[in-house]
Amino acid sequence: MRDKVALVTGASSGIGRAAAIRLASEGAIVMAVGRNQNELGSLRDEAHEFDGVVKPHLADVTETSQVDRLVADTVEAHGRLDILVNAAGIIKNGSIESTTLADWDKMMNVNLRSMFYLMQKCIPHLVATKGNIVNVSSVTGLRAFPNVLAYCVSKAGTDQLTRCVALELAPKGVRVNAVNPGVVVTNLHKRGGMNDDTYKTFLENAKNTHPLGRPGTPEEVADLIAFLASDQAGWITGVTYSIDGGRGQTCAR
């Protein structure tokens, strides 16, 4: 990873933050994208000890003009782009009967549309470096779960987008993969509306719903992201990698 340039979205917290730290720890120059300036600042400070560097970039990935500026600034500053990690995402409860059109649109815009546009803008630069893309999906992209309809559909779309783009870009030497985590201890669900007590119960229940008996950590997912982004995964593309403590192998309960 030394001196490679990575662009990581959703880097303010959770899996995106852990991925930015992981790549910087291996010597990468990381453009860390998020919407929380304080969290991005603390991320930069935390990475200060590493061989690589984290450069915070405040941006909303649903705004195309900000994405244009983000990609242009990255390439102008460093002359290249080697890795794109799409980790920005949101979740909100809702069934086919209760999900509002506004919530549906917001979920698709953040979780899927922004990913499509970022990939599209980065591809010319990734082709030039024979770089790669890692998308953060979910176990819900592979299996159906109740009362998170729009989230499930957005992640299923992420998986198919990953496979289609991998096939299209393989002749150009660009790899595209996704990771599909189960329940990971982040702020995702709290930001989606869970209060502290509900979230505590949710994590406790994860011991039962995940065969390995616990939820995952952002760092564990970041390790897989770093592997897929590295030359060690040079013959892997179009894969949606489960990292879910066995959750995807179980029946609904």
Phi and psi in degrees as GROMACS dihedral restraints (atoms count N, CA, C in turn):
[ dihedral_restraints ]
;  ai    aj    ak    al  type     phi  dphi    fc
    3     4     5     6     1   -56.9    20    10
    4     5     6     7     1   125.8    20    10
    6     7     8     9     1    69.2    20    10
    7     8     9    10     1     3.5    20    10
    9    10    11    12     1   -75.2    20    10
   10    11    12    13     1   150.5    20    10
   12    13    14    15     1  -106.8    20    10
   13    14    15    16     1   123.5    20    10
   15    16    17    18     1  -120.8    20    10
   16    17    18    19     1   141.2    20    10
   18    19    20    21     1  -113.6    20    10
   19    20    21    22     1   120.0    20    10
   21    22    23    24     1  -122.3    20    10
   22    23    24    25     1   118.7    20    10
   24    25    26    27     1   -92.1    20    10
   25    26    27    28     1   164.7    20    10
   27    28    29    30     1    65.4    20    10
   28    29    30    31     1    28.6    20    10
   30    31    32    33     1   -83.8    20    10
   31    32    33    34     1    -0.3    20    10
   33    34    35    36     1   -68.8    20    10
   34    35    36    37     1   -27.1    20    10
   36    37    38    39     1  -161.3    20    10
   37    38    39    40     1   172.8    20    10
   39    40    41    42     1    61.6    20    10
   40    41    42    43     1  -139.6    20    10
   42    43    44    45     1   -64.5    20    10
   43    44    45    46     1   -39.3    20    10
   45    46    47    48     1   -61.4    20    10
   46    47    48    49     1   -43.0    20    10
   48    49    50    51     1   -64.0    20    10
   49    50    51    52     1   -45.6    20    10
   51    52    53    54     1   -63.2    20    10
   52    53    54    55     1   -37.3    20    10
   54    55    56    57     1   -66.1    20    10
   55    56    57    58     1   -40.9    20    10
   57    58    59    60     1   -61.4    20    10
   58    59    60    61     1   -44.4    20    10
   60    61    62    63     1   -62.8    20    10
   61    62    63    64     1   -44.5    20    10
   63    64    65    66     1   -62.4    20    10
   64    65    66    67     1   -44.4    20    10
   66    67    68    69     1   -68.5    20    10
   67    68    69    70     1   -40.6    20    10
   69    70    71    72     1   -65.3    20    10
   70    71    72    73     1   -34.2    20    10
   72    73    74    75     1   -65.5    20    10
   73    74    75    76     1   -21.4    20    10
   75    76    77    78     1   -99.0    20    10
   76    77    78    79     1     9.1    20    10
   78    79    80    81     1   102.6    20    10
   79    80    81    82     1     3.3    20    10
   81    82    83    84     1   -77.0    20    10
   82    83    84    85     1   153.5    20    10
   84    85    86    87     1   -91.8    20    10
   85    86    87    88     1   115.9    20    10
   87    88    89    90     1  -112.5    20    10
   88    89    90    91     1   119.8    20    10
   90    91    92    93     1   -86.6    20    10
   91    92    93    94     1   105.0    20    10
   93    94    95    96     1   -94.5    20    10
   94    95    96    97     1   115.1    20    10
   96    97    98    99     1  -106.3    20    10
   97    98    99   100     1   132.0    20    10
   99   100   101   102     1  -166.2    20    10
  100   101   102   103     1  -178.8    20    10
  102   103   104   105     1  -112.6    20    10
  103   104   105   106     1     1.9    20    10
  105   106   107   108     1  -114.5    20    10
  106   107   108   109     1   105.1    20    10
  108   109   110   111     1   -63.9    20    10
  109   110   111   112     1   -39.5    20    10
  111   112   113   114     1   -64.3    20    10
  112   113   114   115     1   -43.4    20    10
  114   115   116   117     1   -66.0    20    10
  115   116   117   118     1   -37.9    20    10
  117   118   119   120     1   -65.7    20    10
  118   119   120   121     1   -37.0    20    10
  120   121   122   123     1   -64.8    20    10
  121   122   123   124     1   -41.8    20    10
  123   124   125   126     1   -69.1    20    10
  124   125   126   127     1   -31.3    20    10
  126   127   128   129     1   -64.5    20    10
  127   128   129   130     1   -43.8    20    10
  129   130   131   132     1   -60.6    20    10
  130   131   132   133     1   -43.6    20    10
  132   133   134   135     1   -65.7    20    10
  133   134   135   136     1   -38.5    20    10
  135   136   137   138     1   -65.1    20    10
  136   137   138   139     1   -32.4    20    10
  138   139   140   141     1   -85.7    20    10
  139   140   141   142     1     2.4    20    10
  141   142   143   144     1   -61.4    20    10
  142   143   144   145     1   -28.1    20    10
  144   145   146   147     1   -82.7    20    10
  145   146   147   148     1    -8.5    20    10
  147   148   149   150     1   -86.5    20    10
  148   149   150   151     1   164.5    20    10
  150   151   152   153     1   -66.2    20    10
  151   152   153   154     1   -35.0    20    10
  153   154   155   156     1   -84.7    20    10
  154   155   156   157     1  -168.0    20    10
  156   157   158   159     1  -144.8    20    10
  157   158   159   160     1   146.0    20    10
  159   160   161   162     1  -109.6    20    10
  160   161   162   163     1   124.6    20    10
  162   163   164   165     1  -113.5    20    10
  163   164   165   166     1   108.4    20    10
  165   166   167   168     1   -66.8    20    10
  166   167   168   169     1   144.0    20    10
  168   169   170   171     1  -140.7    20    10
  169   170   171   172     1   110.0    20    10
  171   172   173   174     1   -77.8    20    10
  172   173   174   175     1   118.4    20    10
  174   175   176   177     1  -161.3    20    10
  175   176   177   178     1   153.3    20    10
  177   178   179   180     1  -104.9    20    10
  178   179   180   181     1   114.5    20    10
  180   181   182   183     1   -70.0    20    10
  181   182   183   184     1    -9.8    20    10
  183   184   185   186     1   -85.3    20    10
  184   185   186   187     1    -8.6    20    10
  186   187   188   189     1   -97.2    20    10
  187   188   189   190     1   111.3    20    10
  189   190   191   192     1   -61.4    20    10
  190   191   192   193     1   -35.6    20    10
  192   193   194   195     1   -65.4    20    10
  193   194   195   196     1   -34.8    20    10
  195   196   197   198     1   -72.0    20    10
  196   197   198   199     1   -35.2    20    10
  198   199   200   201     1   -65.3    20    10
  199   200   201   202     1   -43.2    20    10
  201   202   203   204     1   -56.1    20    10
  202   203   204   205     1   -46.5    20    10
  204   205   206   207     1   -66.3    20    10
  205   206   207   208     1   -40.7    20    10
  207   208   209   210     1   -59.1    20    10
  208   209   210   211     1   -49.6    20    10
  210   211   212   213     1   -66.9    20    10
  211   212   213   214     1   -43.4    20    10
  213   214   215   216     1   -62.5    20    10
  214   215   216   217     1   -43.5    20    10
  216   217   218   219     1   -64.0    20    10
  217   218   219   220     1   -39.8    20    10
  219   220   221   222     1   -62.5    20    10
  220   221   222   223     1   -48.8    20    10
  222   223   224   225     1   -71.0    20    10
  223   224   225   226     1   -36.6    20    10
  225   226   227   228     1   -65.4    20    10
  226   227   228   229     1   -39.7    20    10
  228   229   230   231     1   -75.0    20    10
  229   230   231   232     1   -34.1    20    10
  231   232   233   234     1  -121.4    20    10
  232   233   234   235     1    -7.6    20    10
  234   235   236   237     1    76.3    20    10
  235   236   237   238     1     4.4    20    10
  237   238   239   240     1  -167.8    20    10
  238   239   240   241     1   167.6    20    10
  240   241   242   243     1  -145.0    20    10
  241   242   243   244     1   125.3    20    10
  243   244   245   246     1  -108.1    20    10
  244   245   246   247     1   -31.8    20    10
  246   247   248   249     1  -139.7    20    10
  247   248   249   250     1   134.3    20    10
  249   250   251   252     1  -119.8    20    10
  250   251   252   253     1   123.8    20    10
  252   253   254   255     1  -115.4    20    10
  253   254   255   256     1   112.8    20    10
  255   256   257   258     1   -93.4    20    10
  256   257   258   259     1    96.7    20    10
  258   259   260   261     1  -115.7    20    10
  259   260   261   262     1    -3.0    20    10
  261   262   263   264     1   -67.7    20    10
  262   263   264   265     1   135.3    20    10
  264   265   266   267     1  -171.1    20    10
  265   266   267   268     1   157.7    20    10
  267   268   269   270     1  -135.3    20    10
  268   269   270   271     1   162.1    20    10
  270   271   272   273     1  -138.1    20    10
  271   272   273   274     1   148.3    20    10
  273   274   275   276     1  -152.8    20    10
  274   275   276   277     1   138.8    20    10
  276   277   278   279     1   -70.2    20    10
  277   278   279   280     1   153.3    20    10
  279   280   281   282     1   160.2    20    10
  280   281   282   283     1   140.7    20    10
  282   283   284   285     1  -102.3    20    10
  283   284   285   286     1  -177.8    20    10
  285   286   287   288     1   -61.7    20    10
  286   287   288   289     1   -26.8    20    10
  288   289   290   291     1   -86.5    20    10
  289   290   291   292     1   -28.0    20    10
  291   292   293   294     1  -108.8    20    10
  292   293   294   295     1   -14.1    20    10
  294   295   296   297     1   -72.2    20    10
  295   296   297   298     1   122.8    20    10
  297   298   299   300     1   -78.4    20    10
  298   299   300   301     1   157.6    20    10
  300   301   302   303     1   -62.4    20    10
  301   302   303   304     1   -34.7    20    10
  303   304   305   306     1   -65.0    20    10
  304   305   306   307     1   -42.3    20    10
  306   307   308   309     1   -66.7    20    10
  307   308   309   310     1   -40.8    20    10
  309   310   311   312     1   -58.1    20    10
  310   311   312   313     1   -49.7    20    10
  312   313   314   315     1   -63.1    20    10
  313   314   315   316     1   -40.8    20    10
  315   316   317   318     1   -64.3    20    10
  316   317   318   319     1   -42.5    20    10
  318   319   320   321     1   -62.7    20    10
  319   320   321   322     1   -43.9    20    10
  321   322   323   324     1   -67.7    20    10
  322   323   324   325     1   -38.3    20    10
  324   325   326   327     1   -65.3    20    10
  325   326   327   328     1   -45.0    20    10
  327   328   329   330     1   -76.9    20    10
  328   329   330   331     1   -47.6    20    10
  330   331   332   333     1   -82.4    20    10
  331   332   333   334     1   -25.8    20    10
  333   334   335   336     1  -127.1    20    10
  334   335   336   337     1   -52.0    20    10
  336   337   338   339     1   -61.7    20    10
  337   338   339   340     1   -43.8    20    10
  339   340   341   342     1   -64.9    20    10
  340   341   342   343     1   -35.5    20    10
  342   343   344   345     1   -64.6    20    10
  343   344   345   346     1   -45.4    20    10
  345   346   347   348     1   -57.6    20    10
  346   347   348   349     1   -46.5    20    10
  348   349   350   351     1   -69.4    20    10
  349   350   351   352     1   -40.9    20    10
  351   352   353   354     1   -61.0    20    10
  352   353   354   355     1   -44.1    20    10
  354   355   356   357     1   -60.1    20    10
  355   356   357   358     1   -46.6    20    10
  357   358   359   360     1   -59.6    20    10
  358   359   360   361     1   -41.5    20    10
  360   361   362   363     1   -73.7    20    10
  361   362   363   364     1   -29.7    20    10
  363   364   365   366     1   -86.4    20    10
  364   365   366   367     1   -20.6    20    10
  366   367   368   369     1   -54.9    20    10
  367   368   369   370     1   -45.9    20    10
  369   370   371   372     1   -57.1    20    10
  370   371   372   373     1   -36.4    20    10
  372   373   374   375     1   -76.5    20    10
  373   374   375   376     1   -35.1    20    10
  375   376   377   378     1   -71.0    20    10
  376   377   378   379     1   -33.8    20    10
  378   379   380   381     1   -62.9    20    10
  379   380   381   382     1   -40.2    20    10
  381   382   383   384     1   -63.9    20    10
  382   383   384   385     1   -31.0    20    10
  384   385   386   387     1  -104.7    20    10
  385   386   387   388     1     0.5    20    10
  387   388   389   390     1    54.1    20    10
  388   389   390   391     1    46.9    20    10
  390   391   392   393     1   -84.4    20    10
  391   392   393   394     1  -161.8    20    10
  393   394   395   396     1  -154.0    20    10
  394   395   396   397     1   165.6    20    10
  396   397   398   399     1  -125.5    20    10
  397   398   399   400     1   136.8    20    10
  399   400   401   402     1  -124.5    20    10
  400   401   402   403     1   119.6    20    10
  402   403   404   405     1  -100.5    20    10
  403   404   405   406     1   140.5    20    10
  405   406   407   408     1   -94.4    20    10
  406   407   408   409     1   111.1    20    10
  408   409   410   411     1  -105.0    20    10
  409   410   411   412     1  -137.9    20    10
  411   412   413   414     1  -167.1    20    10
  412   413   414   415     1   159.2    20    10
  414   415   416   417     1   -57.1    20    10
  415   416   417   418     1   -26.0    20    10
  417   418   419   420     1   -72.7    20    10
  418   419   420   421     1   -10.6    20    10
  420   421   422   423     1   -78.5    20    10
  421   422   423   424     1   -21.5    20    10
  423   424   425   426     1  -103.7    20    10
  424   425   426   427     1   -26.1    20    10
  426   427   428   429     1  -132.1    20    10
  427   428   429   430     1   152.2    20    10
  429   430   431   432     1   -86.1    20    10
  430   431   432   433     1   138.2    20    10
  432   433   434   435     1  -131.9    20    10
  433   434   435   436     1   142.9    20    10
  435   436   437   438     1   -76.3    20    10
  436   437   438   439     1   148.6    20    10
  438   439   440   441     1    68.8    20    10
  439   440   441   442     1    17.3    20    10
  441   442   443   444     1  -136.2    20    10
  442   443   444   445     1    48.4    20    10
  444   445   446   447     1   -55.7    20    10
  445   446   447   448     1   -56.4    20    10
  447   448   449   450     1   -63.6    20    10
  448   449   450   451     1   -37.4    20    10
  450   451   452   453     1   -63.5    20    10
  451   452   453   454     1   -46.8    20    10
  453   454   455   456     1   -57.5    20    10
  454   455   456   457     1   -46.1    20    10
  456   457   458   459     1   -65.7    20    10
  457   458   459   460     1   -39.9    20    10
  459   460   461   462     1   -64.4    20    10
  460   461   462   463     1   -35.4    20    10
  462   463   464   465     1   -78.6    20    10
  463   464   465   466     1   -33.5    20    10
  465   466   467   468     1   -63.1    20    10
  466   467   468   469     1   -38.4    20    10
  468   469   470   471     1   -63.9    20    10
  469   470   471   472     1   -37.7    20    10
  471   472   473   474     1   -60.5    20    10
  472   473   474   475     1   -43.8    20    10
  474   475   476   477     1   -63.7    20    10
  475   476   477   478     1   -45.2    20    10
  477   478   479   480     1   -70.4    20    10
  478   479   480   481     1   -36.2    20    10
  480   481   482   483     1   -60.1    20    10
  481   482   483   484     1   -43.0    20    10
  483   484   485   486     1   -59.1    20    10
  484   485   486   487     1   -47.9    20    10
  486   487   488   489     1   -65.9    20    10
  487   488   489   490     1   -43.8    20    10
  489   490   491   492     1   -64.5    20    10
  490   491   492   493     1   -45.5    20    10
  492   493   494   495     1   -69.2    20    10
  493   494   495   496     1   -35.8    20    10
  495   496   497   498     1   -59.0    20    10
  496   497   498   499     1   -42.7    20    10
  498   499   500   501     1   -66.2    20    10
  499   500   501   502     1   -40.8    20    10
  501   502   503   504     1   -69.8    20    10
  502   503   504   505     1   -35.2    20    10
  504   505   506   507     1   -95.3    20    10
  505   506   507   508     1    -9.8    20    10
  507   508   509   510     1   -55.4    20    10
  508   509   510   511     1   -42.5    20    10
  510   511   512   513     1   -63.5    20    10
  511   512   513   514     1   -18.4    20    10
  513   514   515   516     1   -97.0    20    10
  514   515   516   517     1     2.9    20    10
  516   517   518   519     1    82.2    20    10
  517   518   519   520     1    14.2    20    10
  519   520   521   522     1  -103.5    20    10
  520   521   522   523     1   124.8    20    10
  522   523   524   525     1   -93.7    20    10
  523   524   525   526     1   146.3    20    10
  525   526   527   528     1  -138.0    20    10
  526   527   528   529     1   122.4    20    10
  528   529   530   531     1  -137.6    20    10
  529   530   531   532     1   169.9    20    10
  531   532   533   534     1  -137.1    20    10
  532   533   534   535     1   153.9    20    10
  534   535   536   537     1  -111.9    20    10
  535   536   537   538     1   142.6    20    10
  537   538   539   540     1  -123.0    20    10
  538   539   540   541     1    83.4    20    10
  540   541   542   543     1   -73.0    20    10
  541   542   543   544     1   153.7    20    10
  543   544   545   546     1   -84.2    20    10
  544   545   546   547     1  -147.4    20    10
  546   547   548   549     1   -69.5    20    10
  547   548   549   550     1   123.3    20    10
  549   550   551   552     1  -121.7    20    10
  550   551   552   553     1   140.7    20    10
  552   553   554   555     1   -75.5    20    10
  553   554   555   556     1    97.0    20    10
  555   556   557   558     1  -140.5    20    10
  556   557   558   559     1  -172.5    20    10
  558   559   560   561     1   -91.8    20    10
  559   560   561   562     1     4.7    20    10
  561   562   563   564     1   -55.5    20    10
  562   563   564   565     1   -51.1    20    10
  564   565   566   567     1   -72.3    20    10
  565   566   567   568     1   -34.0    20    10
  567   568   569   570     1   -64.1    20    10
  568   569   570   571     1   -41.9    20    10
  570   571   572   573     1   -67.9    20    10
  571   572   573   574     1   -22.1    20    10
  573   574   575   576     1   -83.8    20    10
  574   575   576   577     1    -2.3    20    10
  576   577   578   579     1   125.3    20    10
  577   578   579   580     1    -7.6    20    10
  579   580   581   582     1   -73.4    20    10
  580   581   582   583     1   135.3    20    10
  582   583   584   585     1   -84.2    20    10
  583   584   585   586     1   175.7    20    10
  585   586   587   588     1   -60.3    20    10
  586   587   588   589     1   -43.4    20    10
  588   589   590   591     1   -66.9    20    10
  589   590   591   592     1   -43.3    20    10
  591   592   593   594     1   -63.4    20    10
  592   593   594   595     1   -40.6    20    10
  594   595   596   597     1   -67.9    20    10
  595   596   597   598     1   -38.1    20    10
  597   598   599   600     1   -61.0    20    10
  598   599   600   601     1   -43.1    20    10
  600   601   602   603     1   -65.1    20    10
  601   602   603   604     1   -39.6    20    10
  603   604   605   606     1   -60.4    20    10
  604   605   606   607     1   -45.2    20    10
  606   607   608   609     1   -68.3    20    10
  607   608   609   610     1   -36.9    20    10
  609   610   611   612     1   -63.5    20    10
  610   611   612   613     1   -39.7    20    10
  612   613   614   615     1   -69.0    20    10
  613   614   615   616     1   -24.0    20    10
  615   616   617   618     1   -61.6    20    10
  616   617   618   619     1   -22.8    20    10
  618   619   620   621     1   -65.7    20    10
  619   620   621   622     1   -28.0    20    10
  621   622   623   624     1   -90.4    20    10
  622   623   624   625     1   -35.0    20    10
  624   625   626   627     1   -83.9    20    10
  625   626   627   628     1   -15.6    20    10
  627   628   629   630     1  -109.3    20    10
  628   629   630   631     1   118.6    20    10
  630   631   632   633     1   -53.1    20    10
  631   632   633   634     1   -31.2    20    10
  633   634   635   636     1   -77.3    20    10
  634   635   636   637     1    -2.5    20    10
  636   637   638   639     1    85.1    20    10
  637   638   639   640     1    17.4    20    10
  639   640   641   642     1  -165.0    20    10
  640   641   642   643     1   160.7    20    10
  642   643   644   645     1   -75.8    20    10
  643   644   645   646     1   166.7    20    10
  645   646   647   648     1   -91.7    20    10
  646   647   648   649     1   176.2    20    10
  648   649   650   651     1  -116.0    20    10
  649   650   651   652     1   153.7    20    10
  651   652   653   654     1   -57.5    20    10
  652   653   654   655     1   -35.3    20    10
  654   655   656   657     1   -64.8    20    10
  655   656   657   658     1   -35.5    20    10
  657   658   659   660     1   -65.2    20    10
  658   659   660   661     1   -41.1    20    10
  660   661   662   663     1   -69.1    20    10
  661   662   663   664     1   -38.7    20    10
  663   664   665   666     1   -61.9    20    10
  664   665   666   667     1   -34.6    20    10
  666   667   668   669     1   -60.9    20    10
  667   668   669   670     1   -42.2    20    10
  669   670   671   672     1   -68.9    20    10
  670   671   672   673     1   -40.3    20    10
  672   673   674   675     1   -59.2    20    10
  673   674   675   676     1   -45.2    20    10
  675   676   677   678     1   -62.9    20    10
  676   677   678   679     1   -39.3    20    10
  678   679   680   681     1   -62.8    20    10
  679   680   681   682     1   -48.3    20    10
  681   682   683   684     1   -64.1    20    10
  682   683   684   685     1   -29.7    20    10
  684   685   686   687     1   -82.0    20    10
  685   686   687   688     1    -8.7    20    10
  687   688   689   690     1   -94.4    20    10
  688   689   690   691     1   168.5    20    10
  690   691   692   693     1   -66.7    20    10
  691   692   693   694     1   -18.8    20    10
  693   694   695   696     1   -63.5    20    10
  694   695   696   697     1   -23.7    20    10
  696   697   698   699     1  -101.7    20    10
  697   698   699   700     1    28.3    20    10
  699   700   701   702     1   -62.6    20    10
  700   701   702   703     1   -14.9    20    10
  702   703   704   705     1  -115.4    20    10
  703   704   705   706     1    24.8    20    10
  705   706   707   708     1  -118.5    20    10
  706   707   708   709     1   121.7    20    10
  708   709   710   711     1  -154.1    20    10
  709   710   711   712     1   151.4    20    10
  711   712   713   714     1    75.7    20    10
  712   713   714   715     1    18.1    20    10
  714   715   716   717     1  -102.2    20    10
  715   716   717   718     1   138.8    20    10
  717   718   719   720     1  -107.3    20    10
  718   719   720   721     1   106.8    20    10
  720   721   722   723     1   -91.9    20    10
  721   722   723   724     1   116.1    20    10
  723   724   725   726     1   -72.4    20    10
  724   725   726   727     1   131.7    20    10
  726   727   728   729     1  -140.8    20    10
  727   728   729   730     1    81.8    20    10
  729   730   731   732     1  -142.7    20    10
  730   731   732   733     1    19.2    20    10
  732   733   734   735     1    60.1    20    10
  733   734   735   736     1    21.5    20    10
  735   736   737   738     1    88.9    20    10
  736   737   738   739     1     3.7    20    10
  738   739   740   741     1   -57.8    20    10
  739   740   741   742     1   -39.2    20    10
  741   742   743   744     1   -70.3    20    10
  742   743   744   745     1    -9.7    20    10
  744   745   746   747     1   -91.8    20    10
  745   746   747   748     1    -3.9    20    10
  747   748   749   750     1   -98.8    20    10
  748   749   750   751     1   162.7    20    10
  750   751   752   753     1   -88.9    20    10
  751   752   753   754     1   162.9    20    10
  753   754   755   756     1   -60.0    20    10
  754   755   756   757     1   136.2    20    10
